[in-house]
Amino acid sequence: MELGQAFGSVLKAKRQAAGLTQEELAFQASLHTTSISYFERGLRQPTLHTVFILSKVLHMRASDLVVEVEDREPEIRI
């Protein structure tokens, strides 16, 4: 799995677990809904700054978000 796809899969799972729509997550993170969609589908990768913002909205540490990506897909292709 590609890095972007792995991150997107984790982001989508965390967003859904938080009970948020893509629109709600985008609004709370001051991002465009299209950006969330692109991230979740692995079409674009967020900047480090955006990872921190998303993790804050999802009430988790950015490092925990990254670890979950690593745990979900240990052989990520970069």
TORZA-203982 format. One record per atom (N, C-alpha, C, O): chain; x, y, z; atom name. Coordinates in Angstrom, 3 decimals, always signed. Atoms other than C-alpha are relative to their C-alpha. Example, Ala and Ser with C-alpha at 12.3 -4.5 7.8 and 13.67 -1.06 7.14 Angstrom:
+-------+----------+----------+----------+-------+
| setor |     east |    north |       up | pakol |
+-------+----------+----------+----------+-------+
|     A |   +0.890 |   -1.190 |   +0.000 |     N |
|     A |  +12.300 |   -4.500 |   +7.800 |    CA |
|     A |   +0.900 |   +1.200 |   +0.000 |     C |
|     A |   +1.936 |   +1.181 |   +0.665 |     O |
|     A |   -0.820 |   -1.190 |   -0.060 |     N |
|     A |  +13.670 |   -1.060 |   +7.140 |    CA |
|     A |   -0.770 |   +1.090 |   +0.730 |     C |
|     A |   -0.261 |   +2.198 |   +0.899 |     O |
+-------+----------+----------+----------+-------+
***
This chain:
+-------+----------+----------+----------+-------+
| setor |     east |    north |       up | pakol |
+-------+----------+----------+----------+-------+
|     A |   +0.847 |   -1.182 |   +0.000 |     N |
|     A |   +0.000 |   +0.000 |   +0.000 |    CA |
|     A |   +0.888 |   +1.240 |   +0.000 |     C |
|     A |   +1.951 |   +1.268 |   +0.621 |     O |
|     A |   -0.714 |   -1.269 |   +0.054 |     N |
|     A |   +1.146 |   +3.516 |   -0.756 |    CA |
|     A |   -0.204 |   +0.770 |   +1.301 |     C |
|     A |   -1.204 |   +0.578 |   +1.992 |     O |
|     A |   +0.069 |   -0.799 |   -1.221 |     N |
|     A |   +1.817 |   +5.950 |   +2.092 |    CA |
|     A |   -1.280 |   +0.836 |   +0.046 |     C |
|     A |   -1.959 |   +0.877 |   +1.072 |     O |
|     A |   +1.192 |   -0.833 |   +0.046 |     N |
|     A |   -0.980 |   +8.280 |   +0.989 |    CA |
|     A |   -1.269 |   -0.793 |   +0.242 |     C |
|     A |   -2.175 |   -0.320 |   +0.928 |     O |
|     A |   +1.169 |   +0.856 |   -0.191 |     N |
|     A |   -3.493 |   +5.436 |   +0.869 |    CA |
|     A |   -0.094 |   -0.467 |   +1.451 |     C |
|     A |   -1.182 |   -0.515 |   +2.025 |     O |
|     A |   -0.006 |   +0.455 |   -1.396 |     N |
|     A |   -2.443 |   +4.172 |   +4.299 |    CA |
|     A |   -0.441 |   +1.123 |   +0.930 |     C |
|     A |   -1.249 |   +0.903 |   +1.833 |     O |
|     A |   +0.406 |   -1.136 |   -0.824 |     N |
|     A |   -2.763 |   +7.636 |   +5.835 |    CA |
|     A |   -1.484 |   +0.280 |   -0.185 |     C |
|     A |   -2.199 |   +0.517 |   +0.789 |     O |
|     A |   +1.402 |   -0.261 |   +0.286 |     N |
|     A |   -6.111 |   +8.149 |   +4.131 |    CA |
|     A |   -0.931 |   -0.980 |   +0.669 |     C |
|     A |   -1.991 |   -0.600 |   +1.168 |     O |
|     A |   +0.804 |   +1.033 |   -0.641 |     N |
|     A |   -7.460 |   +4.889 |   +5.453 |    CA |
|     A |   -0.125 |   +0.247 |   +1.496 |     C |
|     A |   -1.207 |   +0.106 |   +2.067 |     O |
|     A |   +0.010 |   -0.288 |   -1.438 |     N |
|     A |   -6.492 |   +5.792 |   +9.017 |    CA |
|     A |   -0.798 |   +1.274 |   +0.273 |     C |
|     A |   -1.592 |   +1.319 |   +1.213 |     O |
|     A |   +0.728 |   -1.253 |   -0.196 |     N |
|     A |   -7.814 |   +9.341 |   +8.678 |    CA |
|     A |   -1.506 |   -0.235 |   -0.094 |     C |
|     A |   -2.264 |   +0.262 |   +0.739 |     O |
|     A |   +1.427 |   +0.271 |   +0.169 |     N |
|     A |  -11.176 |   +8.092 |   +7.423 |    CA |
|     A |   -0.556 |   -0.764 |   +1.193 |     C |
|     A |   -1.632 |   -0.439 |   +1.694 |     O |
|     A |   +0.453 |   +0.790 |   -1.146 |     N |
|     A |  -11.455 |   +5.524 |  +10.220 |    CA |
|     A |   -0.114 |   +0.861 |   +1.257 |     C |
|     A |   -1.080 |   +0.747 |   +2.012 |     O |
|     A |   +0.011 |   -0.875 |   -1.179 |     N |
|     A |  -10.591 |   +8.118 |  +12.873 |    CA |
|     A |   -1.124 |   +1.032 |   -0.091 |     C |
|     A |   -1.775 |   +1.339 |   +0.908 |     O |
|     A |   +1.075 |   -0.971 |   +0.199 |     N |
|     A |  -13.013 |  +10.652 |  +11.384 |    CA |
|     A |   -1.353 |   -0.643 |   +0.284 |     C |
|     A |   -2.189 |   -0.068 |   +0.980 |     O |
|     A |   +1.268 |   +0.694 |   -0.208 |     N |
|     A |  -15.839 |   +8.131 |  +11.337 |    CA |
|     A |   -0.185 |   -0.384 |   +1.466 |     C |
|     A |   -1.292 |   -0.292 |   +1.996 |     O |
|     A |   +0.076 |   +0.354 |   -1.421 |     N |
|     A |  -15.027 |   +6.965 |  +14.880 |    CA |
|     A |   -0.354 |   +1.215 |   +0.852 |     C |
|     A |   -0.990 |   +1.087 |   +1.899 |     O |
|     A |   +0.310 |   -1.232 |   -0.720 |     N |
|     A |  -15.272 |  +10.597 |  +15.991 |    CA |
|     A |   -1.410 |   +0.496 |   -0.324 |     C |
|     A |   -1.876 |   +1.483 |   +0.245 |     O |
|     A |   +1.353 |   -0.380 |   +0.371 |     N |
|     A |  -18.707 |  +10.776 |  +14.376 |    CA |
|     A |   -0.076 |   +1.253 |   -0.849 |     C |
|     A |   -1.069 |   +1.980 |   -0.810 |     O |
|     A |   -0.060 |   -1.204 |   +0.820 |     N |
|     A |  -17.664 |  +13.487 |  +11.934 |    CA |
|     A |   -0.174 |   -0.337 |   -1.473 |     C |
|     A |   +0.286 |   -1.378 |   -1.942 |     O |
|     A |   +0.034 |   +0.100 |   +1.456 |     N |
|     A |  -18.536 |  +13.936 |   +8.286 |    CA |
|     A |   +1.260 |   +0.666 |   -0.540 |     C |
|     A |   +1.976 |   +1.343 |   +0.198 |     O |
|     A |   -1.134 |   -0.688 |   +0.604 |     N |
|     A |  -15.873 |  +15.095 |   +5.855 |    CA |
|     A |   -0.185 |   +1.511 |   +0.113 |     C |
|     A |   +0.777 |   +2.244 |   +0.344 |     O |
|     A |   +0.287 |   -1.426 |   -0.085 |     N |
|     A |  -17.566 |  +18.488 |   +5.891 |    CA |
|     A |   +0.289 |   +0.555 |   +1.396 |     C |
|     A |   +0.863 |   +1.635 |   +1.538 |     O |
|     A |   -0.224 |   -0.441 |   -1.379 |     N |
|     A |  -17.453 |  +18.737 |   +9.687 |    CA |
|     A |   +1.486 |   +0.032 |   +0.339 |     C |
|     A |   +1.968 |   +0.979 |   +0.963 |     O |
|     A |   -1.444 |   +0.030 |   -0.251 |     N |
|     A |  -13.800 |  +17.699 |   +9.863 |    CA |
|     A |   +0.677 |   +1.164 |   -0.722 |     C |
|     A |   +1.523 |   +1.852 |   -0.150 |     O |
|     A |   -0.586 |   -1.101 |   +0.767 |     N |
|     A |  -12.911 |  +20.177 |   +7.128 |    CA |
|     A |   -0.268 |   +1.335 |   +0.675 |     C |
|     A |   +0.639 |   +2.158 |   +0.797 |     O |
|     A |   +0.356 |   -1.263 |   -0.643 |     N |
|     A |  -14.759 |  +23.001 |   +8.883 |    CA |
|     A |   +0.822 |   +0.212 |   +1.270 |     C |
|     A |   +1.387 |   +1.286 |   +1.477 |     O |
|     A |   -0.722 |   -0.130 |   -1.266 |     N |
|     A |  -13.151 |  +22.325 |  +12.259 |    CA |
|     A |   +1.504 |   +0.160 |   -0.203 |     C |
|     A |   +2.186 |   +0.761 |   +0.627 |     O |
|     A |   -1.437 |   -0.094 |   +0.286 |     N |
|     A |   -9.699 |  +22.043 |  +10.673 |    CA |
|     A |   +0.329 |   +1.193 |   -0.903 |     C |
|     A |   +1.484 |   +1.395 |   -1.275 |     O |
|     A |   -0.164 |   -1.142 |   +0.913 |     N |
|     A |  -10.226 |  +25.163 |   +8.508 |    CA |
|     A |   +0.604 |   -0.427 |   -1.338 |     C |
|     A |   +1.494 |   +0.231 |   -1.878 |     O |
|     A |   -0.430 |   +0.524 |   +1.295 |     N |
|     A |   -9.698 |  +23.100 |   +5.360 |    CA |
|     A |   -1.210 |   -0.099 |   -0.917 |     C |
|     A |   -2.350 |   +0.024 |   -0.468 |     O |
|     A |   +1.087 |   +0.190 |   +0.951 |     N |
|     A |  -11.748 |  +22.592 |   +2.236 |    CA |
|     A |   -0.404 |   -1.473 |   +0.028 |     C |
|     A |   +0.435 |   -2.355 |   +0.213 |     O |
|     A |   +0.510 |   +1.376 |   +0.006 |     N |
|     A |  -13.937 |  +19.493 |   +2.074 |    CA |
|     A |   +0.724 |   -0.852 |   -1.038 |     C |
|     A |   +0.974 |   -2.036 |   -0.812 |     O |
|     A |   -0.709 |   +0.733 |   +1.047 |     N |
|     A |  -12.175 |  +18.508 |   -1.134 |    CA |
|     A |   +1.348 |   -0.511 |   +0.499 |     C |
|     A |   +1.774 |   -1.603 |   +0.123 |     O |
|     A |   -1.296 |   +0.428 |   -0.551 |     N |
|     A |   -8.861 |  +18.345 |   +0.755 |    CA |
|     A |   -0.165 |   -1.274 |   +0.823 |     C |
|     A |   +0.623 |   -2.211 |   +0.690 |     O |
|     A |   +0.240 |   +1.198 |   -0.822 |     N |
|     A |  -10.283 |  +15.841 |   +3.243 |    CA |
|     A |   -0.253 |   -1.191 |   -0.907 |     C |
|     A |   +0.290 |   -2.272 |   -0.680 |     O |
|     A |   +0.288 |   +1.075 |   +0.944 |     N |
|     A |  -11.642 |  +13.762 |   +0.372 |    CA |
|     A |   +1.274 |   -0.493 |   -0.681 |     C |
|     A |   +1.493 |   -1.700 |   -0.789 |     O |
|     A |   -1.262 |   +0.382 |   +0.633 |     N |
|     A |   -8.271 |  +13.809 |   -1.397 |    CA |
|     A |   +0.910 |   -0.756 |   +0.962 |     C |
|     A |   +1.521 |   -1.755 |   +0.584 |     O |
|     A |   -0.836 |   +0.687 |   -0.998 |     N |
|     A |   -6.434 |  +12.839 |   +1.807 |    CA |
|     A |   -0.503 |   -1.414 |   +0.224 |     C |
|     A |   +0.279 |   -2.365 |   +0.220 |     O |
|     A |   +0.565 |   +1.319 |   -0.310 |     N |
|     A |   -8.809 |   +9.966 |   +2.537 |    CA |
|     A |   +0.144 |   -0.988 |   -1.155 |     C |
|     A |   +0.261 |   -2.193 |   -0.931 |     O |
|     A |   -0.154 |   +0.880 |   +1.161 |     N |
|     A |   -8.518 |   +8.594 |   -0.991 |    CA |
|     A |   +1.462 |   -0.197 |   -0.406 |     C |
|     A |   +1.755 |   -0.923 |   -1.356 |     O |
|     A |   -1.424 |   +0.157 |   +0.291 |     N |
|     A |   -4.725 |   +8.885 |   -0.968 |    CA |
|     A |   +0.451 |   +0.743 |   -1.238 |     C |
|     A |   +1.523 |   +0.463 |   -1.775 |     O |
|     A |   -0.356 |   -0.749 |   +1.196 |     N |
|     A |   -4.730 |  +11.327 |   -3.866 |    CA |
|     A |   +0.950 |   +1.149 |   +0.301 |     C |
|     A |   +1.687 |   +1.607 |   -0.573 |     O |
|     A |   -0.924 |   -1.045 |   -0.453 |     N |
|     A |   -2.881 |  +13.978 |   -1.879 |    CA |
|     A |   +0.448 |   -0.333 |   +1.409 |     C |
|     A |   -0.254 |   -1.007 |   +2.163 |     O |
|     A |   -0.513 |   +0.214 |   -1.344 |     N |
|     A |   -0.733 |  +13.920 |   +1.214 |    CA |
|     A |   +0.052 |   +1.336 |   +0.734 |     C |
|     A |   +0.502 |   +2.340 |   +0.181 |     O |
|     A |   +0.004 |   -1.254 |   -0.752 |     N |
|     A |   -1.151 |  +16.515 |   +3.953 |    CA |
|     A |   +1.408 |   +0.408 |   +0.423 |     C |
|     A |   +2.303 |   -0.427 |   +0.555 |     O |
|     A |   -1.259 |   -0.490 |   -0.551 |     N |
|     A |   +1.689 |  +18.706 |   +5.133 |    CA |
|     A |   +0.065 |   -0.404 |   +1.466 |     C |
|     A |   -0.938 |   -0.816 |   +2.049 |     O |
|     A |   -0.155 |   +0.291 |   -1.421 |     N |
|     A |   +3.069 |  +18.128 |   +8.602 |    CA |
|     A |   -0.901 |   +0.907 |   +0.828 |     C |
|     A |   -1.520 |   +0.463 |   +1.795 |     O |
|     A |   +0.870 |   -0.954 |   -0.694 |     N |
|     A |   +1.229 |  +21.242 |   +9.745 |    CA |
|     A |   -1.452 |   -0.480 |   -0.023 |     C |
|     A |   -2.147 |   -0.415 |   +0.991 |     O |
|     A |   +1.375 |   +0.485 |   +0.133 |     N |
|     A |   -2.049 |  +19.798 |   +8.440 |    CA |
|     A |   -0.227 |   -1.267 |   +0.814 |     C |
|     A |   -1.311 |   -1.453 |   +1.367 |     O |
|     A |   +0.123 |   +1.205 |   -0.831 |     N |
|     A |   -1.408 |  +16.461 |  +10.168 |    CA |
|     A |   -0.240 |   +0.399 |   +1.459 |     C |
|     A |   -1.065 |   -0.205 |   +2.145 |     O |
|     A |   +0.189 |   -0.468 |   -1.375 |     N |
|     A |   -1.118 |  +18.341 |  +13.467 |    CA |
|     A |   -1.399 |   +0.577 |   +0.202 |     C |
|     A |   -2.034 |   +0.322 |   +1.226 |     O |
|     A |   +1.348 |   -0.572 |   -0.103 |     N |
|     A |   -4.341 |  +20.256 |  +12.812 |    CA |
|     A |   -1.051 |   -1.106 |   +0.011 |     C |
|     A |   -1.950 |   -1.099 |   +0.852 |     O |
|     A |   +0.969 |   +1.095 |   +0.060 |     N |
|     A |   -6.255 |  +17.113 |  +11.841 |    CA |
|     A |   +0.001 |   -0.818 |   +1.285 |     C |
|     A |   -1.059 |   -1.177 |   +1.797 |     O |
|     A |   -0.075 |   +0.796 |   -1.224 |     N |
|     A |   -5.001 |  +15.207 |  +14.865 |    CA |
|     A |   -0.615 |   +0.750 |   +1.177 |     C |
|     A |   -1.251 |   +0.139 |   +2.035 |     O |
|     A |   +0.595 |   -0.788 |   -1.081 |     N |
|     A |   -6.027 |  +18.054 |  +17.169 |    CA |
|     A |   -1.521 |   -0.061 |   -0.072 |     C |
|     A |   -2.183 |   -0.243 |   +0.950 |     O |
|     A |   +1.456 |   +0.081 |   +0.174 |     N |
|     A |   -9.559 |  +18.062 |  +15.730 |    CA |
|     A |   -0.505 |   -1.392 |   +0.391 |     C |
|     A |   -1.602 |   -1.531 |   +0.933 |     O |
|     A |   +0.388 |   +1.379 |   -0.317 |     N |
|     A |   -9.650 |  +14.271 |  +16.160 |    CA |
|     A |   +0.358 |   -0.393 |   +1.437 |     C |
|     A |   +0.215 |   -1.552 |   +1.827 |     O |
|     A |   -0.334 |   +0.207 |   -1.427 |     N |
|     A |   -8.496 |  +14.642 |  +19.796 |    CA |
|     A |   +1.029 |   -1.103 |   +0.206 |     C |
|     A |   +0.863 |   -1.997 |   +1.036 |     O |
|     A |   -1.098 |   +0.956 |   -0.160 |     N |
|     A |   -5.300 |  +12.682 |  +19.376 |    CA |
|     A |   +1.313 |   +0.698 |   -0.320 |     C |
|     A |   +1.330 |   +1.779 |   -0.910 |     O |
|     A |   -1.320 |   -0.540 |   +0.298 |     N |
|     A |   -1.585 |  +13.299 |  +19.149 |    CA |
|     A |   +0.357 |   -0.329 |   -1.443 |     C |
|     A |   -0.011 |   -1.386 |   -1.957 |     O |
|     A |   -0.431 |   +0.236 |   +1.373 |     N |
|     A |   -0.082 |  +13.640 |  +15.687 |    CA |
|     A |   +0.866 |   -1.254 |   -0.080 |     C |
|     A |   +0.771 |   -2.020 |   -1.039 |     O |
|     A |   -0.869 |   +1.184 |   -0.002 |     N |
|     A |   +2.486 |  +11.000 |  +16.607 |    CA |
|     A |   -0.817 |   -1.287 |   +0.070 |     C |
|     A |   -0.442 |   -2.292 |   -0.534 |     O |
|     A |   +0.862 |   +1.188 |   -0.074 |     N |
|     A |   -0.306 |   +8.549 |  +17.482 |    CA |
|     A |   -0.661 |   -0.288 |   -1.341 |     C |
|     A |   -0.859 |   -1.445 |   -1.711 |     O |
|     A |   +0.583 |   +0.161 |   +1.331 |     N |
|     A |   -1.889 |   +9.157 |  +14.090 |    CA |
|     A |   +1.012 |   -0.659 |   -0.938 |     C |
|     A |   +0.663 |   -1.560 |   -1.701 |     O |
|     A |   -1.059 |   +0.565 |   +0.843 |     N |
|     A |   +1.427 |   +8.384 |  +12.370 |    CA |
|     A |   +0.283 |   -1.451 |   +0.388 |     C |
|     A |   +0.460 |   -2.304 |   -0.481 |     O |
|     A |   -0.249 |   +1.374 |   -0.461 |     N |
|     A |   +2.002 |   +5.281 |  +14.510 |    CA |
|     A |   -1.101 |   -0.932 |   -0.502 |     C |
|     A |   -0.829 |   -2.065 |   -0.899 |     O |
|     A |   +1.094 |   +0.841 |   +0.487 |     N |
|     A |   -1.418 |   +3.984 |  +13.540 |    CA |
|     A |   +0.150 |   -0.305 |   -1.489 |     C |
|     A |   -0.175 |   -1.405 |   -1.936 |     O |
|     A |   -0.267 |   +0.245 |   +1.421 |     N |
|     A |   -0.514 |   +4.399 |   +9.872 |    CA |
|     A |   +1.061 |   -1.082 |   -0.132 |     C |
|     A |   +0.914 |   -2.004 |   -0.935 |     O |
|     A |   -1.074 |   +1.009 |   +0.038 |     N |
|     A |   +2.688 |   +2.415 |  +10.486 |    CA |
|     A |   -0.503 |   -1.371 |   +0.425 |     C |
|     A |   -0.154 |   -2.380 |   -0.186 |     O |
|     A |   +0.510 |   +1.273 |   -0.491 |     N |
|     A |   +0.849 |   -0.269 |  +12.456 |    CA |
|     A |   -0.960 |   -0.662 |   -0.982 |     C |
|     A |   -0.980 |   -1.885 |   -1.118 |     O |
|     A |   +0.993 |   +0.538 |   +0.922 |     N |
|     A |   -1.888 |   -0.658 |   +9.880 |    CA |
|     A |   +0.658 |   -0.594 |   -1.240 |     C |
|     A |   +0.196 |   -1.603 |   -1.773 |     O |
|     A |   -0.656 |   +0.433 |   +1.221 |     N |
|     A |   +0.492 |   -1.064 |   +6.971 |    CA |
|     A |   +1.510 |   +0.035 |   +0.199 |     C |
|     A |   +2.163 |   +1.011 |   -0.171 |     O |
|     A |   -1.438 |   -0.009 |   -0.331 |     N |
|     A |   +4.004 |   -2.090 |   +8.090 |    CA |
|     A |   +0.946 |   +0.074 |   -1.208 |     C |
|     A |   +2.103 |   +0.470 |   -1.065 |     O |
|     A |   -0.872 |   -0.048 |   +1.182 |     N |
|     A |   +5.340 |   -2.343 |   +4.533 |    CA |
|     A |   -0.480 |   +1.059 |   -0.967 |     C |
|     A |   -0.806 |   +0.765 |   -2.117 |     O |
|     A |   +0.469 |   -1.124 |   +0.808 |     N |
|     A |   +4.350 |   +1.069 |   +3.229 |    CA |
|     A |   +1.012 |   +0.301 |   -1.103 |     C |
|     A |   +2.217 |   +0.370 |   -0.863 |     O |
|     A |   -0.848 |   -0.429 |   +1.117 |     N |
|     A |   +5.692 |   +1.976 |   -0.196 |    CA |
|     A |   -0.023 |   +1.521 |   -0.063 |     C |
|     A |   -1.083 |   +2.147 |   -0.032 |     O |
|     A |   -0.100 |   -1.473 |   +0.022 |     N |
|     A |   +6.940 |   +5.536 |   -0.368 |    CA |
|     A |   +0.205 |   +0.481 |   -1.417 |     C |
|     A |   +0.313 |   +1.685 |   -1.651 |     O |
+-------+----------+----------+----------+-------+
***
